[in-house]
Amino acid sequence: MDQSNVSDMVKQVAGVAGGAALIAPAAPLAPLAPPLLHGLAGIAVVGLGLFAAGSLVMKAAEVLTGRDNPAKKQDSGTTTI
């Protein structure tokens, strides 16, 4: 083997060892990762659904009552310099 091949092999081995050292502390948590990620994604989807439903209810209430949303900031129509 010449010097460049040995050097490349050492770099690859060091890269693999470094990656394994970074991943090793998380190995005991690896079986929990998929259920946790699915649970977080489910919470996000449910939250987005509740937000969308709340928005629709507010829009419907605005249309039915003919009023603007009281939570929105009212523009006074005046400008200050």
Gaussian input, Z-matrix of N, CA and C with variables (Angstrom, degrees):
# hf/3-21g

backbone

0 1
 N
 C     1     B1
 C     2     B2     1     A1
 N     3     B3     2     A2     1     D1
 C     4     B4     3     A3     2     D2
 C     5     B5     4     A4     3     D3
 N     6     B6     5     A5     4     D4
 C     7     B7     6     A6     5     D5
 C     8     B8     7     A7     6     D6
 N     9     B9     8     A8     7     D7
 C    10    B10     9     A9     8     D8
 C    11    B11    10    A10     9     D9
 N    12    B12    11    A11    10    D10
 C    13    B13    12    A12    11    D11
 C    14    B14    13    A13    12    D12
 N    15    B15    14    A14    13    D13
 C    16    B16    15    A15    14    D14
 C    17    B17    16    A16    15    D15
 N    18    B18    17    A17    16    D16
 C    19    B19    18    A18    17    D17
 C    20    B20    19    A19    18    D18
 N    21    B21    20    A20    19    D19
 C    22    B22    21    A21    20    D20
 C    23    B23    22    A22    21    D21
 N    24    B24    23    A23    22    D22
 C    25    B25    24    A24    23    D23
 C    26    B26    25    A25    24    D24
 N    27    B27    26    A26    25    D25
 C    28    B28    27    A27    26    D26
 C    29    B29    28    A28    27    D27
 N    30    B30    29    A29    28    D28
 C    31    B31    30    A30    29    D29
 C    32    B32    31    A31    30    D30
 N    33    B33    32    A32    31    D31
 C    34    B34    33    A33    32    D32
 C    35    B35    34    A34    33    D33
 N    36    B36    35    A35    34    D34
 C    37    B37    36    A36    35    D35
 C    38    B38    37    A37    36    D36
 N    39    B39    38    A38    37    D37
 C    40    B40    39    A39    38    D38
 C    41    B41    40    A40    39    D39
 N    42    B42    41    A41    40    D40
 C    43    B43    42    A42    41    D41
 C    44    B44    43    A43    42    D42
 N    45    B45    44    A44    43    D43
 C    46    B46    45    A45    44    D44
 C    47    B47    46    A46    45    D45
 N    48    B48    47    A47    46    D46
 C    49    B49    48    A48    47    D47
 C    50    B50    49    A49    48    D48
 N    51    B51    50    A50    49    D49
 C    52    B52    51    A51    50    D50
 C    53    B53    52    A52    51    D51
 N    54    B54    53    A53    52    D52
 C    55    B55    54    A54    53    D53
 C    56    B56    55    A55    54    D54
 N    57    B57    56    A56    55    D55
 C    58    B58    57    A57    56    D56
 C    59    B59    58    A58    57    D57
 N    60    B60    59    A59    58    D58
 C    61    B61    60    A60    59    D59
 C    62    B62    61    A61    60    D60
 N    63    B63    62    A62    61    D61
 C    64    B64    63    A63    62    D62
 C    65    B65    64    A64    63    D63
 N    66    B66    65    A65    64    D64
 C    67    B67    66    A66    65    D65
 C    68    B68    67    A67    66    D66
 N    69    B69    68    A68    67    D67
 C    70    B70    69    A69    68    D68
 C    71    B71    70    A70    69    D69
 N    72    B72    71    A71    70    D70
 C    73    B73    72    A72    71    D71
 C    74    B74    73    A73    72    D72
 N    75    B75    74    A74    73    D73
 C    76    B76    75    A75    74    D74
 C    77    B77    76    A76    75    D75
 N    78    B78    77    A77    76    D76
 C    79    B79    78    A78    77    D77
 C    80    B80    79    A79    78    D78
 N    81    B81    80    A80    79    D79
 C    82    B82    81    A81    80    D80
 C    83    B83    82    A82    81    D81
 N    84    B84    83    A83    82    D82
 C    85    B85    84    A84    83    D83
 C    86    B86    85    A85    84    D84
 N    87    B87    86    A86    85    D85
 C    88    B88    87    A87    86    D86
 C    89    B89    88    A88    87    D87
 N    90    B90    89    A89    88    D88
 C    91    B91    90    A90    89    D89
 C    92    B92    91    A91    90    D90
 N    93    B93    92    A92    91    D91
 C    94    B94    93    A93    92    D92
 C    95    B95    94    A94    93    D93
 N    96    B96    95    A95    94    D94
 C    97    B97    96    A96    95    D95
 C    98    B98    97    A97    96    D96
 N    99    B99    98    A98    97    D97
 C   100   B100    99    A99    98    D98
 C   101   B101   100   A100    99    D99
 N   102   B102   101   A101   100   D100
 C   103   B103   102   A102   101   D101
 C   104   B104   103   A103   102   D102
 N   105   B105   104   A104   103   D103
 C   106   B106   105   A105   104   D104
 C   107   B107   106   A106   105   D105
 N   108   B108   107   A107   106   D106
 C   109   B109   108   A108   107   D107
 C   110   B110   109   A109   108   D108
 N   111   B111   110   A110   109   D109
 C   112   B112   111   A111   110   D110
 C   113   B113   112   A112   111   D111
 N   114   B114   113   A113   112   D112
 C   115   B115   114   A114   113   D113
 C   116   B116   115   A115   114   D114
 N   117   B117   116   A116   115   D115
 C   118   B118   117   A117   116   D116
 C   119   B119   118   A118   117   D117
 N   120   B120   119   A119   118   D118
 C   121   B121   120   A120   119   D119
 C   122   B122   121   A121   120   D120
 N   123   B123   122   A122   121   D121
 C   124   B124   123   A123   122   D122
 C   125   B125   124   A124   123   D123
 N   126   B126   125   A125   124   D124
 C   127   B127   126   A126   125   D125
 C   128   B128   127   A127   126   D126
 N   129   B129   128   A128   127   D127
 C   130   B130   129   A129   128   D128
 C   131   B131   130   A130   129   D129
 N   132   B132   131   A131   130   D130
 C   133   B133   132   A132   131   D131
 C   134   B134   133   A133   132   D132
 N   135   B135   134   A134   133   D133
 C   136   B136   135   A135   134   D134
 C   137   B137   136   A136   135   D135
 N   138   B138   137   A137   136   D136
 C   139   B139   138   A138   137   D137
 C   140   B140   139   A139   138   D138
 N   141   B141   140   A140   139   D139
 C   142   B142   141   A141   140   D140
 C   143   B143   142   A142   141   D141
 N   144   B144   143   A143   142   D142
 C   145   B145   144   A144   143   D143
 C   146   B146   145   A145   144   D144
 N   147   B147   146   A146   145   D145
 C   148   B148   147   A147   146   D146
 C   149   B149   148   A148   147   D147
 N   150   B150   149   A149   148   D148
 C   151   B151   150   A150   149   D149
 C   152   B152   151   A151   150   D150
 N   153   B153   152   A152   151   D151
 C   154   B154   153   A153   152   D152
 C   155   B155   154   A154   153   D153
 N   156   B156   155   A155   154   D154
 C   157   B157   156   A156   155   D155
 C   158   B158   157   A157   156   D156
 N   159   B159   158   A158   157   D157
 C   160   B160   159   A159   158   D158
 C   161   B161   160   A160   159   D159
 N   162   B162   161   A161   160   D160
 C   163   B163   162   A162   161   D161
 C   164   B164   163   A163   162   D162
 N   165   B165   164   A164   163   D163
 C   166   B166   165   A165   164   D164
 C   167   B167   166   A166   165   D165
 N   168   B168   167   A167   166   D166
 C   169   B169   168   A168   167   D167
 C   170   B170   169   A169   168   D168
 N   171   B171   170   A170   169   D169
 C   172   B172   171   A171   170   D170
 C   173   B173   172   A172   171   D171
 N   174   B174   173   A173   172   D172
 C   175   B175   174   A174   173   D173
 C   176   B176   175   A175   174   D174
 N   177   B177   176   A176   175   D175
 C   178   B178   177   A177   176   D176
 C   179   B179   178   A178   177   D177
 N   180   B180   179   A179   178   D178
 C   181   B181   180   A180   179   D179
 C   182   B182   181   A181   180   D180
 N   183   B183   182   A182   181   D181
 C   184   B184   183   A183   182   D182
 C   185   B185   184   A184   183   D183
 N   186   B186   185   A185   184   D184
 C   187   B187   186   A186   185   D185
 C   188   B188   187   A187   186   D186
 N   189   B189   188   A188   187   D187
 C   190   B190   189   A189   188   D188
 C   191   B191   190   A190   189   D189
 N   192   B192   191   A191   190   D190
 C   193   B193   192   A192   191   D191
 C   194   B194   193   A193   192   D192
 N   195   B195   194   A194   193   D193
 C   196   B196   195   A195   194   D194
 C   197   B197   196   A196   195   D195
 N   198   B198   197   A197   196   D196
 C   199   B199   198   A198   197   D197
 C   200   B200   199   A199   198   D198
 N   201   B201   200   A200   199   D199
 C   202   B202   201   A201   200   D200
 C   203   B203   202   A202   201   D201
 N   204   B204   203   A203   202   D202
 C   205   B205   204   A204   203   D203
 C   206   B206   205   A205   204   D204
 N   207   B207   206   A206   205   D205
 C   208   B208   207   A207   206   D206
 C   209   B209   208   A208   207   D207
 N   210   B210   209   A209   208   D208
 C   211   B211   210   A210   209   D209
 C   212   B212   211   A211   210   D210
 N   213   B213   212   A212   211   D211
 C   214   B214   213   A213   212   D212
 C   215   B215   214   A214   213   D213
 N   216   B216   215   A215   214   D214
 C   217   B217   216   A216   215   D215
 C   218   B218   217   A217   216   D216
 N   219   B219   218   A218   217   D217
 C   220   B220   219   A219   218   D218
 C   221   B221   220   A220   219   D219
 N   222   B222   221   A221   220   D220
 C   223   B223   222   A222   221   D221
 C   224   B224   223   A223   222   D222
 N   225   B225   224   A224   223   D223
 C   226   B226   225   A225   224   D224
 C   227   B227   226   A226   225   D225
 N   228   B228   227   A227   226   D226
 C   229   B229   228   A228   227   D227
 C   230   B230   229   A229   228   D228
 N   231   B231   230   A230   229   D229
 C   232   B232   231   A231   230   D230
 C   233   B233   232   A232   231   D231
 N   234   B234   233   A233   232   D232
 C   235   B235   234   A234   233   D233
 C   236   B236   235   A235   234   D234
 N   237   B237   236   A236   235   D235
 C   238   B238   237   A237   236   D236
 C   239   B239   238   A238   237   D237
 N   240   B240   239   A239   238   D238
 C   241   B241   240   A240   239   D239
 C   242   B242   241   A241   240   D240

   B1=1.4480
   B2=1.5193
   B3=1.3047
   B4=1.4567
   B5=1.5296
   B6=1.3151
   B7=1.4703
   B8=1.5292
   B9=1.3401
   B10=1.4647
   B11=1.5284
   B12=1.3299
   B13=1.4610
   B14=1.5251
   B15=1.2983
   B16=1.4620
   B17=1.5253
   B18=1.3094
   B19=1.4574
   B20=1.5366
   B21=1.3346
   B22=1.4606
   B23=1.5259
   B24=1.3422
   B25=1.4574
   B26=1.5278
   B27=1.3183
   B28=1.4572
   B29=1.5275
   B30=1.3325
   B31=1.4656
   B32=1.5244
   B33=1.3206
   B34=1.4602
   B35=1.5238
   B36=1.3190
   B37=1.4642
   B38=1.5243
   B39=1.3291
   B40=1.4601
   B41=1.5261
   B42=1.3365
   B43=1.4633
   B44=1.5136
   B45=1.3135
   B46=1.4599
   B47=1.5273
   B48=1.3171
   B49=1.4623
   B50=1.5268
   B51=1.3229
   B52=1.4606
   B53=1.5164
   B54=1.3281
   B55=1.4611
   B56=1.5168
   B57=1.3098
   B58=1.4704
   B59=1.5172
   B60=1.3208
   B61=1.4662
   B62=1.5240
   B63=1.3309
   B64=1.4599
   B65=1.5253
   B66=1.3174
   B67=1.4628
   B68=1.5241
   B69=1.3209
   B70=1.4598
   B71=1.5284
   B72=1.3383
   B73=1.4695
   B74=1.5316
   B75=1.3147
   B76=1.4571
   B77=1.5282
   B78=1.3155
   B79=1.4664
   B80=1.5305
   B81=1.3403
   B82=1.4702
   B83=1.5288
   B84=1.3174
   B85=1.4645
   B86=1.5208
   B87=1.3177
   B88=1.4612
   B89=1.5352
   B90=1.3415
   B91=1.4682
   B92=1.5297
   B93=1.3337
   B94=1.4621
   B95=1.5244
   B96=1.3237
   B97=1.4607
   B98=1.5292
   B99=1.3363
   B100=1.4750
   B101=1.5347
   B102=1.3347
   B103=1.4674
   B104=1.5298
   B105=1.3422
   B106=1.4576
   B107=1.5233
   B108=1.3304
   B109=1.4623
   B110=1.5230
   B111=1.3260
   B112=1.4652
   B113=1.5247
   B114=1.3147
   B115=1.4624
   B116=1.5227
   B117=1.3289
   B118=1.4650
   B119=1.5248
   B120=1.3225
   B121=1.4697
   B122=1.5234
   B123=1.3171
   B124=1.4658
   B125=1.5134
   B126=1.3220
   B127=1.4630
   B128=1.5224
   B129=1.3277
   B130=1.4603
   B131=1.5267
   B132=1.3252
   B133=1.4651
   B134=1.5252
   B135=1.3208
   B136=1.4628
   B137=1.5252
   B138=1.3248
   B139=1.4591
   B140=1.5194
   B141=1.3222
   B142=1.4542
   B143=1.5198
   B144=1.3174
   B145=1.4663
   B146=1.5221
   B147=1.3204
   B148=1.4698
   B149=1.5276
   B150=1.3172
   B151=1.4595
   B152=1.5290
   B153=1.3261
   B154=1.4615
   B155=1.5284
   B156=1.3312
   B157=1.4646
   B158=1.5254
   B159=1.3167
   B160=1.4618
   B161=1.5210
   B162=1.3242
   B163=1.4639
   B164=1.5149
   B165=1.3214
   B166=1.4649
   B167=1.5228
   B168=1.3126
   B169=1.4653
   B170=1.5232
   B171=1.3273
   B172=1.4648
   B173=1.5253
   B174=1.3326
   B175=1.4711
   B176=1.5243
   B177=1.3233
   B178=1.4612
   B179=1.5241
   B180=1.3295
   B181=1.4638
   B182=1.5243
   B183=1.3381
   B184=1.4636
   B185=1.5199
   B186=1.3177
   B187=1.4635
   B188=1.5288
   B189=1.3198
   B190=1.4582
   B191=1.5266
   B192=1.3169
   B193=1.4621
   B194=1.5219
   B195=1.3276
   B196=1.4501
   B197=1.5092
   B198=1.3050
   B199=1.4569
   B200=1.5188
   B201=1.3193
   B202=1.4612
   B203=1.5152
   B204=1.3024
   B205=1.4581
   B206=1.5271
   B207=1.3259
   B208=1.4634
   B209=1.5244
   B210=1.3266
   B211=1.4530
   B212=1.5231
   B213=1.3329
   B214=1.4597
   B215=1.5149
   B216=1.3140
   B217=1.4613
   B218=1.5327
   B219=1.2982
   B220=1.4596
   B221=1.5178
   B222=1.3158
   B223=1.4709
   B224=1.5389
   B225=1.3204
   B226=1.4595
   B227=1.5231
   B228=1.3169
   B229=1.4472
   B230=1.5178
   B231=1.3085
   B232=1.4579
   B233=1.5174
   B234=1.3078
   B235=1.4503
   B236=1.5161
   B237=1.3016
   B238=1.4617
   B239=1.5220
   B240=1.3203
   B241=1.4615
   B242=1.5092
   A1=109.38
   A2=114.31
   A3=117.04
   A4=110.00
   A5=115.33
   A6=121.13
   A7=112.65
   A8=119.76
   A9=121.85
   A10=111.30
   A11=118.17
   A12=120.83
   A13=111.12
   A14=117.15
   A15=121.79
   A16=109.20
   A17=116.52
   A18=120.84
   A19=111.11
   A20=116.89
   A21=120.49
   A22=111.49
   A23=116.57
   A24=120.36
   A25=110.81
   A26=117.21
   A27=120.94
   A28=109.81
   A29=117.06
   A30=120.60
   A31=111.19
   A32=117.21
   A33=120.32
   A34=111.40
   A35=116.29
   A36=119.90
   A37=110.13
   A38=117.25
   A39=120.43
   A40=110.57
   A41=117.32
   A42=120.51
   A43=111.65
   A44=117.79
   A45=121.59
   A46=110.69
   A47=117.02
   A48=120.52
   A49=110.43
   A50=116.99
   A51=120.18
   A52=111.91
   A53=116.84
   A54=120.61
   A55=111.49
   A56=116.84
   A57=120.47
   A58=110.72
   A59=116.89
   A60=120.00
   A61=111.18
   A62=116.77
   A63=119.89
   A64=111.95
   A65=116.67
   A66=121.37
   A67=112.22
   A68=118.21
   A69=122.38
   A70=114.30
   A71=121.26
   A72=118.70
   A73=113.70
   A74=117.35
   A75=120.27
   A76=112.38
   A77=118.17
   A78=121.31
   A79=113.46
   A80=121.01
   A81=118.70
   A82=112.90
   A83=117.86
   A84=120.90
   A85=112.90
   A86=117.54
   A87=121.33
   A88=113.15
   A89=120.76
   A90=118.84
   A91=113.23
   A92=117.34
   A93=120.43
   A94=112.96
   A95=117.45
   A96=120.58
   A97=113.39
   A98=120.47
   A99=118.61
   A100=113.93
   A101=119.86
   A102=117.46
   A103=113.06
   A104=116.67
   A105=119.32
   A106=111.24
   A107=116.75
   A108=119.61
   A109=111.24
   A110=116.94
   A111=119.87
   A112=110.73
   A113=116.31
   A114=119.52
   A115=112.07
   A116=116.87
   A117=120.26
   A118=111.45
   A119=116.55
   A120=119.58
   A121=110.28
   A122=117.31
   A123=120.70
   A124=112.11
   A125=116.60
   A126=120.30
   A127=110.11
   A128=117.02
   A129=120.67
   A130=111.08
   A131=117.33
   A132=120.70
   A133=110.65
   A134=117.18
   A135=120.38
   A136=110.23
   A137=117.17
   A138=120.66
   A139=111.94
   A140=116.62
   A141=120.29
   A142=110.79
   A143=116.91
   A144=120.23
   A145=111.85
   A146=116.84
   A147=119.97
   A148=111.49
   A149=116.73
   A150=120.53
   A151=110.46
   A152=116.60
   A153=120.11
   A154=110.83
   A155=116.73
   A156=119.81
   A157=110.73
   A158=117.39
   A159=120.80
   A160=112.29
   A161=115.93
   A162=119.91
   A163=111.20
   A164=116.31
   A165=119.87
   A166=111.28
   A167=116.68
   A168=120.04
   A169=110.05
   A170=117.65
   A171=120.58
   A172=111.15
   A173=117.15
   A174=119.95
   A175=110.55
   A176=116.96
   A177=120.23
   A178=110.56
   A179=117.49
   A180=120.73
   A181=110.75
   A182=117.62
   A183=120.65
   A184=111.16
   A185=116.02
   A186=119.95
   A187=110.25
   A188=117.32
   A189=120.60
   A190=112.65
   A191=117.27
   A192=119.55
   A193=112.41
   A194=117.97
   A195=121.03
   A196=112.96
   A197=117.88
   A198=122.26
   A199=110.30
   A200=113.93
   A201=118.94
   A202=109.45
   A203=115.17
   A204=121.33
   A205=109.03
   A206=118.63
   A207=119.80
   A208=112.91
   A209=117.29
   A210=119.99
   A211=111.82
   A212=117.69
   A213=121.03
   A214=110.24
   A215=115.54
   A216=120.69
   A217=108.71
   A218=116.43
   A219=121.41
   A220=109.73
   A221=117.03
   A222=122.30
   A223=107.68
   A224=115.92
   A225=119.26
   A226=112.43
   A227=117.83
   A228=121.38
   A229=113.34
   A230=119.17
   A231=121.57
   A232=108.73
   A233=113.53
   A234=119.15
   A235=109.55
   A236=115.74
   A237=119.73
   A238=107.95
   A239=114.22
   A240=118.42
   A241=109.73
   D1=139.77
   D2=177.02
   D3=-90.27
   D4=173.69
   D5=-172.93
   D6=-63.26
   D7=-38.03
   D8=-176.65
   D9=-69.21
   D10=-36.37
   D11=178.04
   D12=-66.72
   D13=-41.41
   D14=179.36
   D15=-65.95
   D16=-42.15
   D17=179.47
   D18=-62.59
   D19=-43.51
   D20=178.42
   D21=-64.03
   D22=-39.39
   D23=-179.55
   D24=-66.79
   D25=-39.63
   D26=179.16
   D27=-64.96
   D28=-40.26
   D29=178.04
   D30=-62.89
   D31=-40.79
   D32=179.71
   D33=-66.86
   D34=-42.66
   D35=179.71
   D36=-64.61
   D37=-41.02
   D38=178.95
   D39=-65.16
   D40=-38.23
   D41=178.11
   D42=-64.53
   D43=-43.91
   D44=179.29
   D45=-65.65
   D46=-41.87
   D47=179.75
   D48=-66.02
   D49=-40.36
   D50=178.54
   D51=-64.91
   D52=-41.87
   D53=177.60
   D54=-63.95
   D55=-40.95
   D56=178.65
   D57=-65.41
   D58=-36.74
   D59=179.61
   D60=-67.44
   D61=-33.28
   D62=178.44
   D63=-73.40
   D64=-35.15
   D65=-176.67
   D66=-83.47
   D67=-27.18
   D68=-173.91
   D69=-54.96
   D70=-42.42
   D71=-179.96
   D72=-64.46
   D73=-24.70
   D74=-179.25
   D75=-88.36
   D76=-5.21
   D77=-175.80
   D78=-58.73
   D79=-40.23
   D80=178.97
   D81=-65.90
   D82=-23.94
   D83=179.86
   D84=-89.44
   D85=-7.18
   D86=-176.33
   D87=-56.46
   D88=-41.28
   D89=179.24
   D90=-66.50
   D91=-21.21
   D92=-179.16
   D93=-87.79
   D94=-15.18
   D95=-173.69
   D96=-61.33
   D97=-49.97
   D98=-178.01
   D99=-60.96
   D100=-45.50
   D101=178.41
   D102=-64.69
   D103=-36.25
   D104=178.79
   D105=-66.31
   D106=-42.71
   D107=178.88
   D108=-64.85
   D109=-40.13
   D110=178.04
   D111=-65.81
   D112=-38.66
   D113=178.27
   D114=-65.08
   D115=-43.92
   D116=177.74
   D117=-64.05
   D118=-39.75
   D119=178.01
   D120=-65.52
   D121=-38.33
   D122=177.75
   D123=-64.42
   D124=-41.70
   D125=177.54
   D126=-62.38
   D127=-41.34
   D128=179.68
   D129=-64.45
   D130=-41.88
   D131=-179.61
   D132=-66.70
   D133=-42.75
   D134=178.83
   D135=-64.84
   D136=-41.71
   D137=177.98
   D138=-62.33
   D139=-41.79
   D140=177.73
   D141=-64.79
   D142=-38.82
   D143=177.48
   D144=-64.39
   D145=-42.73
   D146=177.78
   D147=-64.66
   D148=-39.36
   D149=177.78
   D150=-63.25
   D151=-44.68
   D152=179.82
   D153=-64.42
   D154=-42.17
   D155=179.00
   D156=-64.23
   D157=-42.21
   D158=177.54
   D159=-62.20
   D160=-40.37
   D161=177.96
   D162=-63.62
   D163=-42.03
   D164=179.44
   D165=-65.15
   D166=-40.32
   D167=178.84
   D168=-63.96
   D169=-42.81
   D170=178.85
   D171=-63.78
   D172=-42.22
   D173=178.45
   D174=-63.73
   D175=-42.37
   D176=179.17
   D177=-64.20
   D178=-40.78
   D179=178.60
   D180=-64.69
   D181=-37.99
   D182=177.26
   D183=-63.33
   D184=-43.41
   D185=-178.45
   D186=-67.56
   D187=-43.83
   D188=-176.86
   D189=-69.24
   D190=-37.78
   D191=-177.98
   D192=-90.45
   D193=-15.99
   D194=-179.47
   D195=75.47
   D196=13.05
   D197=-179.98
   D198=-106.66
   D199=159.92
   D200=173.53
   D201=-82.26
   D202=163.23
   D203=178.18
   D204=-66.73
   D205=120.96
   D206=-179.62
   D207=-67.29
   D208=-18.82
   D209=-179.97
   D210=-77.10
   D211=-19.86
   D212=179.57
   D213=-78.65
   D214=148.85
   D215=179.74
   D216=-73.80
   D217=129.46
   D218=-179.93
   D219=-83.95
   D220=134.21
   D221=178.05
   D222=-90.83
   D223=124.66
   D224=-177.16
   D225=-79.44
   D226=-12.74
   D227=178.08
   D228=83.59
   D229=1.02
   D230=178.77
   D231=-106.13
   D232=149.99
   D233=178.50
   D234=-117.94
   D235=139.30
   D236=176.93
   D237=-116.17
   D238=144.59
   D239=-178.79
   D240=-107.38

